[in-house]
């Protein structure tokens, strides 16, 4: 099934393989996409759908060094080169909108950028890398006012509209991995006592308001969301209401008509496994849209098993795409996969980024 065509809300995908979003830190210091990023995504456009690395929707949201943004004209222009390259190679591409929230440091933000979060809960026992001063402790974030929540939702909308202007086929809202949307979802990072905190309904409110505003702006068929129930990245902790919360969230997202929910399971990287039952709960609650499954997939057999079970409609591959730009070709033809070099995951420049050869090149070398 992995290599069969699939219609994602009338967007025709040539196969069911998704390139998962992966931060690679190859934008410039002003968070503008670079030419090598266009090459990188074109090389991997054999995937049925590419989801870009996390992209900052505003100056407050680009918490890491050299991650791209999409909040000004220069960034939008840079992204046009990416989408043109992918579309010329018959690929489809969504932009992942990632506001980092408290997972940030002032040295990584543009001038006047602020580290904002639902509550003043510092990310402890971890550090953030900065180009200027190396590893630094995370600061205590500024609590978002109601006005700042409203303006941040508008920033997501502006970013989504810019993504469509740049030629993207849609956007994915990053509601996983401990970033801003999940900071609102999780009771250990959301201590608010107003309409955005406390109950399941209130903790879900920000995610749903962002999703509704974005779908109203660019269309429900062009909007997806990534979720990581039971995730522990960036200080998130599972809680007793988790299953009930995600069931309610998935039902509400279904009512909004989102194109897909992207469920990520980081157990292959040491996080707790996402139980099958919560995946099925989300699958059943999100009955009108597609489900993308992500986390540890390395083979066609592994992907087909979950496709054939009906648990997922699309399968996202992450790290194998780093060192195998022609991953669909390799899997389909049972060609051995190359291993990536972790030392170059986040370094600037083409090394370990666009210099991994394709299998056909190796065969004819």
ABEGO torsion letter per residue (X at the ends): XAABBBBBGGBBBABABBBBBBBAGABBAAGBBBAAAAAAAAAAAABABBBBBBBBABAAABABBGBBBAABAAAAAAAAAAAAAAAAAGBBBBBBBBBAEABBBAAABBBGBBBBBABBBBBBGBBBBBAAAEBBBBBBBBBBBAAAAAAAAAAAAAAAAAAAAAGBAEBBBBABGGBAAAAAABAAABABABAABGBAAAAAAAAAAAAAAAAAAAEAAABBBBBBBGBABGGBBBBAAAAAAAAAAAAAAAAAGBABBBBBBAAAAGBBBBBAAAAAAAAAABAABBBBBBGGBABAAAAAAAAAAGABABBBBBAAAAABAAAAAAAAAGBBBBBBBAAAAABBEABGAAABBBAAAAAAX
